[in-house]
């Protein structure tokens, strides 16, 4: 499904206001390590993914403490179900892990995406 105007607007705003963990991870993923491309704050339907790897059809979420609360958890479950219906996989990484060792987190993501790389999902642009 194509992104909505609202999700595109939201993604643009989120790119300007990324969390410290997202910034650290993006600095390691932005230049397509090992030829694997990543997008940050990528709109997908009515939602926005923290990061998206089109080659692996993988949504990457960096979760801070807010994701431990019930209301946010319910929203995350709906979002995950929507994205899984589109054939996307979702991986959640605690922000504390990224802040502790961003190189290791980025390396693991690149390896995962390299192993799972398939055709690009142009319909999600």
VENNOR-V984419 format. One record per helix or strand of 2 or more residues. SS is the DSSP state (A for helix, B for strand). FROM is the first residue (numbers start at 1). TO is the last residue. Records with the same first field share a line. If there is no record, write none. Layout:
SS = FROM-TO, FROM-TO
//
This chain:
A = 5-16, 20-29, 33-35, 65-68, 70-85, 95-100, 102-116, 122-124
B = 39-44, 47-53, 58-63, 89-94
//
